[in-house]
Amino acid sequence: MSIDFSPLRHGPSSFRDGLDFFLSVKNWSYAYETKHMLPNKFNHQLAEETSAILLTNVPAPFKPIAKQFVITLMDTRLRRAMLYPDPPSIYPKIINAVFFIRRLVTIYLLPPRPYAWRFNPLSDSPDANGRYFTSTYDNQPWYVKPTFWARNSPLAWFRWAIGGPYPDGKHYKPEGYKLFEVGPQKMEGMGADECEDMMQRLMKSGRGGCPFAVAR
């Protein structure tokens, strides 16, 4: 991605391992935030728009309460930069309790998922036109094929009832996407077949994994 790591503690190519790289990025990012993450009205505008997306599935009467939970999840520096006041003290306690319960449930009540039940948010292979689709969505149904089930699932009907976005077959690119349409800039101008071939070779090559991983 042509990221310049030279401002980090060791420089771009002298990290001992993945942990050393992580700590270097962490220290650099904290120093950068302290200097540049400052209160600004445009920050608040961005936070308001982002919160609206996060609260898509929340019915209108409960949005003010749910928004307080979103604000609570921000750390103090981010909250100040977004011009939000500190939430009432009850909200951090509720969030900590919920996360604690979730931790216990995840550790002790959720066994490993069988391969047949694996979760894959993207289609395994393209359709006849070389286009991929998403099989699930959180906020907006981008690239969801408007099948009968997608348009009439309980979530879709719930979204429709509260006036939220759902896979109606008209918006959010229900026709899917091709890999070269969302790929890096260097793929611009390449033909569809050439792009597809390059992406398939990259996926088969094993590239894209952790650069510090050690084969065992």
Secondary structure, 3 states (H helix, E strand, C coil): CCCCCCCCCCCCCCCCCHHHHHHHHHHHHHHHHHHHCCCCHHHHHHHHHHHHHHCCCCCHHHHHHHHHHHHHCCCHHHHHHCCCCCCCCHHHHHHHHHHHHHHHHHHHCCCCCCHHHCCCCECCCCCCCCCECECCCCCCCCCECCCHHHHHCHHHHHHHHCCCCCCCCCCCCCCCECHHHCCCHHHCCCCHHHHHHHHHHHHHHCCCCCCCCCCC
